[in-house]
Amino acid sequence: MEYVTAVPHPRSEAAAPSRSGRRSLAVALLSGALGAAVTLLASRQRWSEGTATVAGGAFPLTAKGSDVTGVPAALAIVGLAALVAVFAVRRAGRLAVAALLALSGAGIVAAAFAGASDSSALDEEAARTTGDTSAAVTALSHTGWPYVAAAGGLLILLAGVLALRYGARWPAMSGRYERGSDRPRRKGGPPADPERPEEIWKALDRGEDPTGA
């Protein structure tokens, strides 16, 4: 009796890393973009509220996330820029940008949790509103928006971790658009018709000058 040993097909072995790369890329793009949007939205919402009591009465006060700390919003923009820059660099540059993406997410989480119990923004608002630097804020309470910002930071952190782990399998910007590319441009063809935008895009895709100059 003869035994036949199944030999894995080379194409199936090569397809597995490709599929995992595409999946990780899709998850990283979605989580990074969503995390930045959530963080920016949460930074514009009310994080804390209270009442300043002075001789003239009580003044209700509120503080938005951007009043408490500007770190989450700033890091969300940095993270979004790093997510885009991942595709413009290769090798060590991609690793560095992926690390920046992950650190941006971690920084957002830390800043959001620190701001969840912060009262200094309301104290400053009380002094500015009443004109009394000794005005005290009472009935201080915090909303859940700082934790929403922290959740956005976790999504950006996830995108960074995926970029660190699978970024080497992701595609990079085409070399034809890189500065100093040695790829020759095609010449001699007729210029693209400006009345037909699809011809302009096709010319750009071929690396040609659509103006014919």
Buried (B, 14 or more C-beta within 10 A) or exposed (E): EEEEEEEEEEEEEEEEEEEEBBEBBEBBBEBBBBBBBBBBBBBEBBBBBBBBBBEEEEBEBBBBBBBBBEBBBBBBBBBBBBBEBBBEBBEEEBBEBBBBBBBBBBBBBBBBBEBBEBBBBBBBBBBEBBEBEEBBBEEBEBBEBBBBBBBBBBBBBBBBBBBBEBBBBBEBEEEEEEEEEEEEEEEEEEBBEEEEEEBBEEBBEEBBBBEEE
